[in-house]
Amino acid sequence: MLRFLWVMLLLVSLEAGAIDGTPDSGADGRIHQVGILPVAPFAFKDAEGKWDGLSVMVWKQIMEQSDLDYRFVEIATPG
């Protein structure tokens, strides 16, 4: 569990420049990458293939309240 949280914190710090090349992508002009390690109930894909779970809901709220564009990036399970 601690490894999961550590990986999440490290990977969230990864940020990419504007992927689509437009300068007005979100409040700061970038699309932020949020690393997701698929471990239910924190992060998993629903029947439609969209990310869901406790951590996913928290990150969606943080990014939307901050007016930042984001995308989830799946991280391979360690081990």
C-alpha positions as CSV (number, residue, x, y, z in Angstrom):
1,M,0.0,0.0,0.0
2,L,2.8,2.4,0.9
3,R,4.5,1.6,-2.4
4,F,1.3,2.4,-4.3
5,L,1.0,5.8,-2.6
6,W,4.7,6.6,-3.2
7,V,4.5,5.6,-6.9
8,M,1.3,7.8,-7.3
9,L,3.0,10.8,-5.7
10,L,6.1,10.4,-7.9
11,L,4.3,9.9,-11.1
12,V,1.8,12.7,-10.6
13,S,4.8,15.1,-10.6
14,L,5.4,14.2,-14.2
15,E,4.0,16.9,-16.4
16,A,4.0,17.1,-20.2
17,G,3.9,20.2,-22.4
18,A,0.7,20.8,-24.4
19,I,0.2,17.5,-26.2
20,D,-2.2,18.9,-28.8
21,G,0.0,21.9,-29.4
22,T,-2.6,24.5,-28.5
23,P,-1.4,27.2,-26.1
24,D,-4.8,27.4,-24.3
25,S,-5.0,23.8,-23.0
26,G,-6.2,24.4,-19.4
27,A,-5.2,27.3,-17.1
28,D,-1.5,26.9,-17.6
29,G,-1.4,25.7,-21.2
30,R,-0.4,22.2,-20.4
31,I,-2.0,18.7,-20.2
32,H,-0.9,17.2,-16.9
33,Q,-0.3,13.4,-16.7
34,V,-1.6,11.6,-13.6
35,G,0.0,8.2,-13.1
36,I,-2.5,5.4,-12.3
37,L,-1.5,2.1,-10.8
38,P,-4.6,-0.2,-11.3
39,V,-5.3,-1.4,-7.7
40,A,-9.0,-1.6,-6.8
41,P,-10.7,0.2,-5.1
42,F,-8.3,3.0,-5.6
43,A,-8.0,2.9,-9.4
44,F,-9.7,0.5,-11.9
45,K,-11.4,0.7,-15.3
46,D,-15.2,0.4,-15.4
47,A,-17.2,-1.5,-18.0
48,E,-16.8,1.3,-20.5
49,G,-13.0,1.3,-20.1
50,K,-12.9,4.6,-18.2
51,W,-10.9,5.1,-15.0
52,D,-12.8,5.0,-11.8
53,G,-12.0,4.5,-8.1
54,L,-11.2,6.5,-5.0
55,S,-7.9,8.0,-6.2
56,V,-9.3,8.7,-9.6
57,M,-12.2,10.6,-8.1
58,V,-9.9,12.7,-6.0
59,W,-7.6,13.6,-8.9
60,K,-10.5,14.5,-11.1
61,Q,-11.7,16.9,-8.5
62,I,-8.3,18.4,-7.9
63,M,-7.6,19.0,-11.6
64,E,-11.1,20.3,-12.4
65,Q,-11.2,22.7,-9.5
66,S,-7.7,23.9,-10.5
67,D,-9.0,24.3,-14.1
68,L,-6.2,22.1,-15.4
69,D,-6.3,19.7,-18.3
70,Y,-5.2,16.2,-17.4
71,R,-5.0,12.7,-18.6
72,F,-4.5,9.4,-16.8
73,V,-1.5,7.3,-17.7
74,E,-1.5,3.6,-16.6
75,I,1.6,2.5,-14.8
76,A,2.7,-1.1,-14.9
77,T,2.2,-3.1,-11.7
78,P,5.6,-3.3,-9.9
79,G,7.0,-6.7,-9.3
